[in-house]
Every structure is written in C-alpha cells, then in structure tokens.
Amino acid sequence: MSWVDAGAADANLTLDEELQHVLDAELDRQNGIGISVAIRMPRRSPWHGVSGVSYDTTPLTSSMLFGIGSVTKNFVAALILQLAEEGKLSLDDALETYLPNYANINSAITIRQLLNHTSGVFDFIKHPSIWDTIFANPFKLWTPEEILETFVLQPYFTPGTGWHYSSTNYTLLGMIVKEITGSKVSTELRERFFNPLGLDNTFFDIEEPITGTIAHRWYDISGDGIPDDISFLIRTSEYSAYWTASAIFTTAADLAKWSHALFRGDVLRDSSLDQMLAFHSPTPGEPLITGYGLGTIKVAPGIISGEEAFGHSGWVFGYSTAMLYFPEHDVSMAILMNKNNEIGLAELASSLIRVVKKHLPQSGAAPWIPLLLLD
C-alpha cells in the first residue's frame, strides 16, 4: 500500500488543517468521489472533515447520510448483548429455542456462533442469482423468512468447526430480536441506542423513514471501469434484503460517537464488552482482519500504520465504511465513502491516525487511561 505521507503537510499546520490536507490528498490520489470523516480523541473537540462531492458539482457535507453496510452488524451485536444482560436470552441458546427449522440451517447453532460467524451458515449475499433477483424486483419488500428460503444454500461446515463470514447470521439474529421483544428491530435500536446516545442522524432503513440528505452513491454498474451514480435505484428490495445485516444509514459524526460510546464502556457492561472483544482467529479469506469477535473485527497487524484497532467495516453498492477504535490512544474514527474502495479505507485511516498521534497529549501530561488494551 502507498499511504499518503502525513509529513508532506506544512509542519506549521494545525491539527484540523493537517487532517483536512490528508483527506483532500487521499481523495485525489484514489480518484474518489467523496469522503466524510469524523474523529474523536482525548481532550479535543470531535473533528469532522469532508472532501469531494455527492454528485456533479454538489459538494459533500458532514450532515449527509451514507449507507454503512455491515457496520450495522456491530449495532445488532450490541443489541443482542443487551438482551443477554437483561436475561432475555443466553448467547449459548440454540436457534431452535426461538425460531422454526429452515432448510440448510442447523437448528443447534448457538447465538454466539451467529455473532462471531462460526455457524457455517451459507452467506445469502453470495447466492449466484441474488442480485439479478433483487434488482429485477426493486419494489419488492423482502421478509427475512423469504431470504432464508430463497437464497440460503448448503452450509460451509458443521457449526463450531470453522469460520466463514455470513450475513445470514445477522438475519437470523434480527429474527431472534423480533421474537424475543415482540417489536421491530428499528424500534429496539432507536429506543436503546439512537435516542439515548443522541445519534440523531442514524436510521434503520426500510423499517423507518430517513430524514436528511443522503449522499449519492457511485458504483460501476455498466462495467466500463468508471463509477456511475446509482442513486436512482429504488432501495426497497435491496435494503429489505440486507435488513439486520446492512441496512443502517448514518453520518460520520454519529458513527464516531457510537464507536466511542461502545468501546469506552458506555453501552454494555464490562463483561459483555469483554465477550464482544473475544476475537475468534483465524479468519480465512479476510486478509485485512486477524480476528472476529461478536459483531466486531480486529484489524490485522500492519494494516493501519502498525496500530492496534478494532471496529467494523462495511460495503454495500456505492458505499464503503470503516468504523475504528484505537485502544492505545483512545481514538475513534469513522470514514464514509460514496464509492466502493476497501483498501482506500485502510490507507486513509493509516494516514489520519499518524497525524492524530502527533497531536495527542504527551507522556507526562495529566493522565488519560484507555478503557481497554488488546493483548
């Protein structure tokens, strides 16, 4: 990877100016469309920066919403852990405790195996005909039961004997939430997290209306190597299929706020957070991560300027997201792009954290203590 050299900026620039310099330089280097970033760090106000456009000459703004894809799984995992804290479920409960049998899904799979992707359940996103079906029926409102019955093929392995990322795991978790609470997942997320934490620009799409301006999304739908503005596509079929795997829209500011609250211990009990951060390894087929906890990834060593980090990444058509927490520095970072570029997320995160580190309190200043250090 050829990360942007944060040192290339004028040494006299302020932190805000230097971060913006890195953001603009990385957008240009990647030939990106638009990027929105928020960073929370000790003893400083949150930093929000944007670069590029939503579409045409309309600039991106920090208030614009992005689809965050699989970062949704982190919210759902926290929801499941809260239900466990309340005694409404156990992470070692089997699927058959809450749901009927479905073809190709072992009813003995536990909730924990769904959370950390050791269930072996086929990833419905990988079904060979799913996207032709989804985009051919843009107004169809998919139920989770239809997703399971239509797009889930034979399992990858016997539960607990391997690891394979599968969005189907989080569809099943969403169904368990509905069964236990008797309410919509969007209601539980809003009442437990969005409203109490002041995540005023965070929405669970399809189940609730989105207010605010959504950043246009860009994807090479024509196959000519040039990104196309695909914001004209109706989201109903696509996002009802994603559901509890990938349906949240939010801003960089809200996402960084969520990361800080969650990983600094303001959302879950310490024992629950410990379980969330108990990373299963290895994670074959995922070169950018070295472990997967309960709805949380551990970034592989060397990927982000050698820093230890955990959080989650997200990819849906036209959006890429990284939500990262750096425990050694007590820094949360949210990066949202309106173009698909997973490697670009890591490159930008690397450059940004190097700048942030230069401006953190020095040893010998009044102490601040990270909540958690990785092994």
Order of alpha helices (4+ residues) and beta strands (2+ residues): alpha-beta-beta-beta-beta-alpha-alpha-alpha-alpha-alpha-alpha-beta-beta-beta-alpha-beta-alpha-alpha-beta-beta-beta-beta-beta-alpha
